[in-house]
Amino acid sequence: MSGQLVREGHTGTGPGSITPDGCAVELYARLSVGDEPDVIASALPSGASVLELGCGAGRVTHPLVERGFTVTAVDESPQMLERVRGARAVLSPIEGLDLGEERFDAVVLGSFLVHTSDHRVREGLLRTCVRHVKEDGVVLIQREGADYHSDVPREREDPAAGCVIRILSADPVGDGVDEVRAEYVFEDARWTQTFRSRELSAERFEAYLAEAGLVADRSLTPDGVWVLARPDRS
Ligand SMILES: C[S@@+](CC[C@H](N)C(=O)[O-])C[C@H]1O[C@@H](n2cnc3c(N)ncnc32)[C@H](O)[C@@H]1O
């Protein structure tokens, strides 16, 4: 574990450092990036300033930097941040982040972090987004796909990384929250992560955004996984 912070219900196993939410640092340094940088870039003007929340080892950060965005990358794991290159790295829990008067063209809350089981944390994450986005800026949020909790077990390959990713189970632990178990199998290593995730209907998701002062504007992907929201200045 890094620091004293523990995220209840989150654990991980395997070689190297494990973050408070159960992610393995070396695993995230190995995994390939998907369409995230393309989706994010599609919503931004060139050269935009981007605040990336929960950046991990820079899987998404690095392609954004390569595309010419100025990225401030935030994570609560120093071991993750050590892997980040070309971006300003800020060590902080997202919900406690305070960059003073600084505002960004875009704030990115990826990796399904909005599905946290903890209502206070979710509120804090979304308020951090609002606090740091420019008046005319955008907040890009990655949601779970429709069958994320029901299509289990499932697996997919990350051929470039040489990894099989399995979501083994998603079992209710009460209050609308599931305990999700995942494994990542490489030829030379295996990691697991167990974490809590709250399923969010579109209505509930939008209600949480509204509570934080955000309005969902549109989906950036046909599956509705990436949502562009704006600060509600009305
Ligand atoms: C699943 S990893 C994904 C990392 C990166 N976004 C990616 O796609 O490769 C989640 C990361 O978010 C960080 N994280 C999760 N909750 C956080 C919080 N509340 N505050 C700061 N960092 C957090 C973890 O330390 C971890 O590095």
The ligand as an SDF file (V2000), in Angstrom:
LIG
                    3D

 27 29  0  0  0  0  0  0  0  0999 V2000
   -7.5990    1.5980  -12.6500 C   0  0  0  0  0  0  0  0  0  0  0  0
   -6.2170    2.6540  -12.4210 S   0  0  0  0  0  0  0  0  0  0  0  0
   -6.2680    3.4920  -13.9810 C   0  0  0  0  0  0  0  0  0  0  0  0
   -5.1260    4.3940  -14.2350 C   0  0  0  0  0  0  0  0  0  0  0  0
   -5.2170    5.1760  -15.5570 C   0  0  0  0  0  0  0  0  0  0  0  0
   -6.3570    6.0780  -15.5670 N   0  0  0  0  0  0  0  0  0  0  0  0
   -5.3200    4.2250  -16.7150 C   0  0  0  0  0  0  0  0  0  0  0  0
   -6.3730    4.1850  -17.3660 O   0  0  0  0  0  0  0  0  0  0  0  0
   -4.3540    3.5310  -16.9970 O   0  0  0  0  0  0  0  0  0  0  0  0
   -6.9100    3.8500  -11.2880 C   0  0  0  0  0  0  0  0  0  0  0  0
   -5.9100    4.8710  -10.7600 C   0  0  0  0  0  0  0  0  0  0  0  0
   -6.6370    5.8710  -10.0760 O   0  0  0  0  0  0  0  0  0  0  0  0
   -6.0200    6.1460   -8.8340 C   0  0  0  0  0  0  0  0  0  0  0  0
   -7.1080    6.5390   -7.9270 N   0  0  0  0  0  0  0  0  0  0  0  0
   -8.2470    5.8630   -7.6710 C   0  0  0  0  0  0  0  0  0  0  0  0
   -9.0350    6.5540   -6.8390 N   0  0  0  0  0  0  0  0  0  0  0  0
   -8.3640    7.7020   -6.5610 C   0  0  0  0  0  0  0  0  0  0  0  0
   -8.6540    8.8510   -5.7620 C   0  0  0  0  0  0  0  0  0  0  0  0
   -9.8270    8.9590   -5.1190 N   0  0  0  0  0  0  0  0  0  0  0  0
   -7.7440    9.8360   -5.7060 N   0  0  0  0  0  0  0  0  0  0  0  0
   -6.5640    9.7320   -6.3790 C   0  0  0  0  0  0  0  0  0  0  0  0
   -6.2370    8.6950   -7.1550 N   0  0  0  0  0  0  0  0  0  0  0  0
   -7.1290    7.6860   -7.2470 C   0  0  0  0  0  0  0  0  0  0  0  0
   -5.3320    4.8780   -8.4340 C   0  0  0  0  0  0  0  0  0  0  0  0
   -4.2490    5.1410   -7.5550 O   0  0  0  0  0  0  0  0  0  0  0  0
   -4.9040    4.3290   -9.7900 C   0  0  0  0  0  0  0  0  0  0  0  0
   -3.6300    4.7840  -10.1350 O   0  0  0  0  0  0  0  0  0  0  0  0
  1  2  1  0
  2  3  1  0
  2 10  1  0
  3  4  1  0
  4  5  1  0
  5  6  1  0
  5  7  1  0
  7  8  2  0
  7  9  1  0
 10 11  1  0
 11 12  1  0
 11 26  1  0
 12 13  1  0
 13 14  1  0
 13 24  1  0
 14 15  1  0
 14 23  1  0
 15 16  2  0
 16 17  1  0
 17 18  1  0
 17 23  2  0
 18 19  1  0
 18 20  2  0
 20 21  1  0
 21 22  2  0
 22 23  1  0
 24 25  1  0
 24 26  1  0
 26 27  1  0
M  CHG  2   2   1   9  -1
M  END
$$$$
